[in-house]
Amino acid sequence: MHTLSLADIDVDGALRETAGRLPTRSEFLVGGGLAAAAALLVPGVAGARAKRSDDAILNFALALEYLQAAFYTEAERVGALSGPLAEQAKVVGAHERAHVAAFREVLGRAAIKRPQFDFHGVTDKPDSFRATAVAFEDLAVGAYKEQLPKISSPQYLAAAVSIHSVEARHASWIRRLAGIVPAPTAFDEPTSDGQTIHIVNSTQFVTLHAPETTAHRPPAFTG
């Protein structure tokens, strides 16, 4: 086994492509907004600003959960996986859908809307699915690590922490199936807002168009 590099998780060079080329629907990540997280809190409006900041952070996490939930659900319905990989997709897909439901419940009317996704056939083959799953799970763990210290609300923090630890377990699971060391170092670095947005936008998985797949059974779920 070996440690992870970009070459291990890239899918046809998608993660190296220029960011920001998606239709306006891709702005859901930016629209979730993390700028508020850095805003200075002033007397008299600190509570309101903290609430807006926390909403923005949880919506950022919700955007990633939408992406993962759609990815695993499509993989299940395409039916190209078997054995341990199929089991991983089934279990993790259920978790990601539960994460979406949990964030939407906590956020209430402040929750961002679910976008549409086109995974360009990466769920049609075990190798491409596995590589993309490794990338998604590692990205989620790093993104949560960046955002958790910024959350003010104990309720929001409890929800995010409970999900972050599960995402780390997901990452270890799929890394093991990919033949990659689950925990290559003693400490993890966070993934910045900009890095996360860049990677997601570069995949071009967020779309305004109907999804495409090379599978015989097209997915009925597109996020």
N, C-alpha and C positions, 0 to 999 in steps of 0.2 A: 504493500500500500504506500501511497505517497501523499504529501500535503497538497492542498488545493491551490490551483493557479487559475488565471483567467482562461487559459486554454482548455482547462478541464470542464468549465461550465458554459463557455460560449457556445451558441447555437448558430452555425453558419455565419459567424462574425457579427451577429446581431447586437451583442453588448458593446461592440467597438464602433458602432455606427454613430453618426452625429445625433445628438439629442434634439428634441424640440421639433421634429418633423411631422408629428401626428396632427390629426384634425383637432378642432377646438375641444372635443370631448376629452382629449388627453389632459387638458388643463385641470381635471378634477384633482390631481395631486397638488398642483400649485393653488388651485381654488380652495382646497382644504385649508391652506394657509398656515405657514409656520412663522411668518414674520411677527405675528402677535406674541409669540412665545418669548421674543427678545425685548418686548416693550417694557419701558420703565413704569412701575406702578406708583401713582401719585396719590396723596391723601384724598379721601372722598370718593374716588372712583377705583380704588385698588381692587375691591371685590368684583366689580363688573369686568374689569380688564383681566383679572385672573380667570374668571369664568370663560371669557372669550378665548383666552390663551389655551385653557384646558380643552375647550371644545375643538379648537384648531388641531391640537395635538392628537386627540382621540379620532378626529376625522381623518388625519393623516394615516393613523394606524388602520382605521376602517377601510381606507382606500386600498391598502396592502392586503387586507383580509378579503375584500371583494375580489381582488386579482387572484389570490391563492384559491379561494373557494371555487371560482369559475374554472380555474385550471384543473383542479382535481375532479370536479364534477364532470367536466367534459371528458377527461381521461377515462372515467368510469363508464360513461355512456358510449364512448367510441369502442371500448372493449378490446383494445389492442394489447393490454397487459395481461400477464399471467403470473402465478406463483407468488413469491414474496413481494414483488413489485406491485402486483394487483392488490394485495392485502394492504400494503402501505398506502396506496392511493385511496382505498376505501376508508380506512381508519382516519387518515389525515384529512381527507375531504370532509368527513363528518365533523371533525374538530374545527376546521376552518369555517364551515357553515355555522357552527355554534358560536364561533368568535364573532362573526358578522352579526348574528342575532343579539349577542350580548352587548356589543358596542351600540347597535341601533337602539336597544332598550335604554341604555344609560344616557345616550345623547338625546333621545326623543326627537322632537321636531328639528333639532339642530343638526341631525345626521345628514350627511351628503347623500345624494342619490346614487344608485348603482349604475355604473357605466356599462357599455357593451364591449366585449372582448373578441378578438380573433387571434387564435394562437398559431395560425399559419402552419398547421399540421404537426406541431411538435408533440402533440398527444397521440399521434398515430403510430409511433414507433417507440419501443421500450428505451432505446438508447437516447433519443432526443428528449423523451419524457424525463428520464432519470437525470440527465444533465441539467435540464431546466428546473426540475424540482430541487436539486442541490443549490442552484443559484437563488431560487426564490426563498428557500428556508434560511440560507445564510444571510440573505439580504434582510429578511424580516428580523432575525436576531440582532443584527447590527443596528437596524433602524430603531427598534424598541430601546436598545441600550442608549442610543443618543437622546431619545425623547423622555424616558422615564424620570430623570432628575428634574425636568422642567415642570412636571405636573404638580399643581397646588392642592387640588381636591383629594382628600383621603379616599373618597368613593371611586373617583376616576383612577387613582393610583392603584387601588386594590384590584380593579378590573384589569388594568394593563399589566400589572405584575403577574397575576395569575395566568395570563395568556403568554407573556414573555417566556416563562419557564417551560411551557408546553412547546412553544416554537423552537426552543433550544433542543428539546427531545426529538422533535421532528427532524431538525437538522442533523442530529447524530444518527438517527435511523437511516435517512436517505444517503448520508455519507457512507455508512457501513455498506449499504447495498451497492453503492458506486465504487467500492474498493478504496475509499479515501479515509484517512485517519479521522475519526469523529471529533477529537479534540487535540489538534496538533500542538497547541501552546497552552501555557498555564493561565494566560490572560487574553481577553478579547478586546479589540478596539471597536468603538462605535462607528456607525456609518452615518455621515452627515446628511442633512436634509438634501443638499445639492447633489451629492453622490447618488442618493436613493432615487431622486427624481430623474437624474440623468440616465441611470440604468434602466428604469422602467420605461421612460420615453423612448430610449434607444431600441428596445425590443419591438416597438410598434405593435404591441398586443392590444392597446386600447384603440377602439375604432368606432366609426359611425356606420360602417358597412356590415353586411351580413357575414357571418363567420364562414371560413373555408376549412375543409379537411379533405384528406385523400382517403379517409376510411370509407368502407362500404356503408357503415351506419353513421350518418352525420349526427352530431350531438344535438339534443333538444334544448340544452341549457347553455346560454352564452353569458351569464352573469347579469 
